[in-house]
Amino acid sequence: MALTGKLLIAATLLLSLTTNAAAADKFITVASTTSAENSGLFREILPQFKQKTGIAVRVVAQGTGQALDTGRRCDADVVFVHDPASEEKFVAEGHGVKRHGVMYNDFVLVGPKSDPAGVAGGKDITIALKKIANTKTPFASRGDNSGTHKAERRLWQAAGIDLEKAKGPWYREMGSGMGATLNTAAQMNAYLLTDRGTWLSFKNPVELAILVEGDTRLFNPYSVILVNPTKCPNVKKDLGQAFIDWLVSPEGQKAIGAYQIGGKQLFFPNTNANS
C-alpha cells in the first residue's frame, strides 16, 4: 500500500476515534429529587431527550436538600428539585441561574388500611396529623432534608404540632429516599407523606392506602435550575441549558404529561410556573 493510502487510513481512524470520544463526552449530570427517578419518569423521558439532542443525562438521585448542596459544590450541571423556598434561596445566593417550572403533582397521606388514627377520607391534612400525633400511631418520615421532608415539617407546623417535643418512638426518621421509606412504612404499618407519582409507581402491599388527599397545601411543584457557570466554571452551560429548554418545550411537556402507570398520569406539565 502506498504511503499516501496508509496516511489516509490513519487520518480516518484518528478522526473516528476523536468523534467517538467527543460523543462520549456529550453528557450532563443532573442532581435530582428521588421522586423523579423512583417514579420511573426519567426512564421514560431521558431516552427521548437523548434521541433528540444526542446528550446523555446522568442522574444523581437525592433528596432536594442534598441535590441543591451537590449544585453548590459544583458537582452537577443542573438541579431538578421540588421545594420552592430552598430553590429561591439557591438562586438568590448565586448558585443557580434561574428557576423554571417543569411540572407538578401532589402529596398524599398514606397509611394502613386499618387506619388506627381514624384519618381516612379527610380533606384537611393538619387534622389528620393532629390525630396521628395524639394517638402516637407509627409515622415514617423521610428525615433526609428532601423536598418531601421539608413539606412534611411545614405541615406539622401548620397543624400546631411542635414535633421536637411531640415526637417519640412512634415517629421514625428514616434518612432514606421515597421508595425506601414507603417500603419501611409498609413493614411498620405506618403513616407517611409521599408524592403521588412515587406512590403510583410503588409495588404496594395490600396493607397501605391513600387516606388523605386533596388539601391545597399538598400541592407539589417541581423546578429545574442551571447551576451558575460563573461560580462553577466546569458546568456544561450549553448542554445543561439544552436540557432545560427541552423540558419546558412543548415536546418535553408532552412527554412528561404522557407518562402514566396503570392508566394514571403521574405528573402534570407546569412550564409557566416560576419562569
KOLDO-867103 format. One record per residue (C-alpha): residue number from 1; residue in one letter; x, z, y. Coordinates in steps of 0.1 Angstrom, whole numbers, m for minus. Layout:
// residues N
R, n, res, x, z, y
R, NUM, A, X, Z, Y
...
***
This chain:
// residues 275
R, n, res, x, z, y
R, 1, M, 0, 0, 0
R, 2, A, 13, m9, 34
R, 3, L, 23, 19, 58
R, 4, T, m4, 10, 82
R, 5, G, m30, 14, 55
R, 6, K, m17, 48, 45
R, 7, L, m18, 59, 81
R, 8, L, m53, 47, 85
R, 9, I, m64, 67, 54
R, 10, A, m46, 98, 66
R, 11, A, m62, 95, 100
R, 12, T, m97, 90, 85
R, 13, L, m92, 121, 62
R, 14, L, m80, 142, 92
R, 15, L, m110, 131, 112
R, 16, S, m133, 140, 84
R, 17, L, m118, 174, 79
R, 18, T, m119, 181, 117
R, 19, T, m156, 170, 118
R, 20, N, m165, 192, 89
R, 21, A, m147, 222, 104
R, 22, A, m165, 217, 137
R, 23, A, m198, 215, 119
R, 24, A, m190, 247, 100
R, 25, D, m183, 264, 133
R, 26, K, m217, 254, 148
R, 27, F, m234, 287, 143
R, 28, I, m247, 317, 163
R, 29, T, m250, 354, 155
R, 30, V, m284, 369, 162
R, 31, A, m288, 407, 162
R, 32, S, m325, 411, 153
R, 33, T, m351, 437, 147
R, 34, T, m356, 442, 109
R, 35, S, m393, 431, 111
R, 36, A, m384, 395, 119
R, 37, E, m362, 395, 88
R, 38, N, m382, 417, 64
R, 39, S, m415, 398, 71
R, 40, G, m399, 365, 60
R, 41, L, m403, 349, 94
R, 42, F, m367, 339, 97
R, 43, R, m366, 325, 63
R, 44, E, m394, 302, 74
R, 45, I, m383, 291, 109
R, 46, L, m345, 292, 109
R, 47, P, m341, 262, 85
R, 48, Q, m364, 242, 109
R, 49, F, m342, 251, 138
R, 50, K, m311, 241, 119
R, 51, Q, m326, 208, 108
R, 52, K, m335, 201, 145
R, 53, T, m302, 211, 161
R, 54, G, m275, 214, 134
R, 55, I, m270, 250, 145
R, 56, A, m269, 277, 118
R, 57, V, m282, 312, 126
R, 58, R, m265, 343, 111
R, 59, V, m289, 372, 113
R, 60, V, m277, 408, 116
R, 61, A, m310, 427, 109
R, 62, Q, m310, 461, 126
R, 63, G, m334, 484, 145
R, 64, T, m339, 473, 181
R, 65, G, m317, 500, 195
R, 66, Q, m288, 490, 171
R, 67, A, m294, 453, 179
R, 68, L, m290, 459, 216
R, 69, D, m259, 480, 210
R, 70, T, m245, 451, 190
R, 71, G, m251, 429, 220
R, 72, R, m234, 454, 243
R, 73, R, m203, 453, 221
R, 74, C, m203, 415, 224
R, 75, D, m208, 412, 186
R, 76, A, m238, 389, 189
R, 77, D, m248, 358, 209
R, 78, V, m285, 365, 211
R, 79, V, m307, 396, 205
R, 80, F, m342, 394, 191
R, 81, V, m359, 427, 197
R, 82, H, m392, 445, 204
R, 83, D, m390, 473, 228
R, 84, P, m397, 462, 264
R, 85, A, m383, 493, 281
R, 86, S, m350, 490, 263
R, 87, E, m349, 452, 268
R, 88, E, m354, 457, 306
R, 89, K, m326, 482, 307
R, 90, F, m303, 459, 287
R, 91, V, m308, 431, 312
R, 92, A, m306, 454, 343
R, 93, E, m273, 467, 331
R, 94, G, m260, 431, 329
R, 95, H, m256, 429, 292
R, 96, G, m283, 402, 288
R, 97, V, m291, 372, 309
R, 98, K, m330, 371, 308
R, 99, R, m358, 382, 286
R, 100, H, m380, 355, 271
R, 101, G, m413, 365, 254
R, 102, V, m415, 349, 220
R, 103, M, m444, 363, 200
R, 104, Y, m464, 394, 193
R, 105, N, m483, 412, 166
R, 106, D, m494, 448, 164
R, 107, F, m485, 482, 149
R, 108, V, m508, 497, 123
R, 109, L, m510, 532, 109
R, 110, V, m507, 530, 71
R, 111, G, m513, 559, 47
R, 112, P, m525, 569, 13
R, 113, K, m560, 556, 4
R, 114, S, m570, 592, m4
R, 115, D, m564, 599, 33
R, 116, P, m558, 636, 32
R, 117, A, m557, 639, 70
R, 118, G, m590, 621, 74
R, 119, V, m580, 594, 98
R, 120, A, m594, 563, 82
R, 121, G, m615, 539, 103
R, 122, G, m604, 554, 136
R, 123, K, m595, 532, 166
R, 124, D, m576, 559, 186
R, 125, I, m541, 563, 173
R, 126, T, m535, 595, 192
R, 127, I, m564, 613, 175
R, 128, A, m550, 602, 141
R, 129, L, m516, 615, 149
R, 130, K, m530, 649, 160
R, 131, K, m549, 651, 127
R, 132, I, m517, 644, 107
R, 133, A, m497, 669, 127
R, 134, N, m524, 696, 124
R, 135, T, m528, 692, 87
R, 136, K, m490, 687, 82
R, 137, T, m496, 658, 60
R, 138, P, m464, 639, 50
R, 139, F, m454, 613, 76
R, 140, A, m424, 589, 71
R, 141, S, m406, 579, 103
R, 142, R, m380, 553, 105
R, 143, G, m359, 576, 126
R, 144, D, m334, 549, 135
R, 145, N, m339, 542, 172
R, 146, S, m357, 509, 163
R, 147, G, m385, 494, 184
R, 148, T, m409, 508, 158
R, 149, H, m394, 543, 160
R, 150, K, m394, 542, 198
R, 151, A, m431, 532, 198
R, 152, E, m439, 559, 173
R, 153, R, m422, 586, 195
R, 154, R, m442, 573, 226
R, 155, L, m474, 576, 206
R, 156, W, m467, 612, 195
R, 157, Q, m461, 620, 232
R, 158, A, m493, 603, 242
R, 159, A, m511, 624, 216
R, 160, G, m497, 656, 233
R, 161, I, m476, 665, 203
R, 162, D, m442, 680, 211
R, 163, L, m426, 665, 180
R, 164, E, m394, 686, 182
R, 165, K, m415, 718, 180
R, 166, A, m442, 704, 156
R, 167, K, m421, 686, 130
R, 168, G, m411, 703, 98
R, 169, P, m408, 693, 61
R, 170, W, m439, 672, 65
R, 171, Y, m422, 649, 90
R, 172, R, m394, 629, 73
R, 173, E, m370, 608, 93
R, 174, M, m356, 581, 70
R, 175, G, m330, 564, 91
R, 176, S, m338, 531, 74
R, 177, G, m354, 497, 81
R, 178, M, m391, 490, 80
R, 179, G, m392, 477, 44
R, 180, A, m372, 506, 30
R, 181, T, m394, 531, 50
R, 182, L, m425, 515, 36
R, 183, N, m411, 519, 0
R, 184, T, m403, 555, 7
R, 185, A, m437, 562, 22
R, 186, A, m453, 547, m9
R, 187, Q, m433, 571, m31
R, 188, M, m442, 601, m9
R, 189, N, m479, 592, m4
R, 190, A, m470, 595, 33
R, 191, Y, m485, 581, 65
R, 192, L, m463, 558, 87
R, 193, L, m463, 534, 116
R, 194, T, m454, 498, 107
R, 195, D, m457, 464, 123
R, 196, R, m484, 443, 107
R, 197, G, m460, 415, 99
R, 198, T, m438, 436, 76
R, 199, W, m469, 452, 61
R, 200, L, m484, 419, 52
R, 201, S, m452, 408, 35
R, 202, F, m448, 442, 17
R, 203, K, m455, 442, m20
R, 204, N, m479, 470, m15
R, 205, P, m485, 496, m42
R, 206, V, m522, 503, m45
R, 207, E, m519, 538, m30
R, 208, L, m513, 526, 6
R, 209, A, m537, 510, 30
R, 210, I, m541, 503, 67
R, 211, L, m561, 533, 80
R, 212, V, m560, 529, 118
R, 213, E, m557, 497, 138
R, 214, G, m570, 480, 169
R, 215, D, m559, 505, 196
R, 216, T, m544, 486, 226
R, 217, R, m515, 510, 225
R, 218, L, m504, 494, 192
R, 219, F, m496, 460, 209
R, 220, N, m461, 449, 198
R, 221, P, m444, 421, 218
R, 222, Y, m411, 405, 208
R, 223, S, m385, 391, 231
R, 224, V, m352, 371, 228
R, 225, I, m322, 376, 252
R, 226, L, m290, 357, 255
R, 227, V, m260, 381, 256
R, 228, N, m243, 378, 290
R, 229, P, m213, 355, 287
R, 230, T, m199, 370, 319
R, 231, K, m194, 403, 301
R, 232, C, m188, 388, 267
R, 233, P, m167, 356, 271
R, 234, N, m169, 350, 233
R, 235, V, m206, 344, 235
R, 236, K, m216, 309, 224
R, 237, K, m237, 304, 255
R, 238, D, m249, 268, 249
R, 239, L, m257, 273, 212
R, 240, G, m275, 306, 219
R, 241, Q, m295, 291, 247
R, 242, A, m304, 262, 225
R, 243, F, m319, 287, 200
R, 244, I, m339, 304, 228
R, 245, D, m351, 271, 242
R, 246, W, m363, 261, 207
R, 247, L, m381, 294, 201
R, 248, V, m401, 291, 233
R, 249, S, m407, 253, 230
R, 250, P, m440, 240, 216
R, 251, E, m422, 232, 184
R, 252, G, m408, 267, 179
R, 253, Q, m440, 284, 190
R, 254, K, m459, 263, 165
R, 255, A, m435, 272, 137
R, 256, I, m440, 309, 145
R, 257, G, m478, 306, 146
R, 258, A, m479, 287, 114
R, 259, Y, m462, 314, 93
R, 260, Q, m487, 330, 70
R, 261, I, m488, 352, 40
R, 262, G, m519, 351, 18
R, 263, G, m537, 331, 45
R, 264, K, m530, 357, 72
R, 265, Q, m510, 349, 103
R, 266, L, m481, 375, 109
R, 267, F, m471, 367, 144
R, 268, F, m487, 350, 174
R, 269, P, m468, 328, 200
R, 270, N, m463, 346, 233
R, 271, T, m439, 324, 252
R, 272, N, m453, 332, 287
R, 273, A, m446, 369, 285
R, 274, N, m416, 383, 303
R, 275, S, m402, 348, 310
***
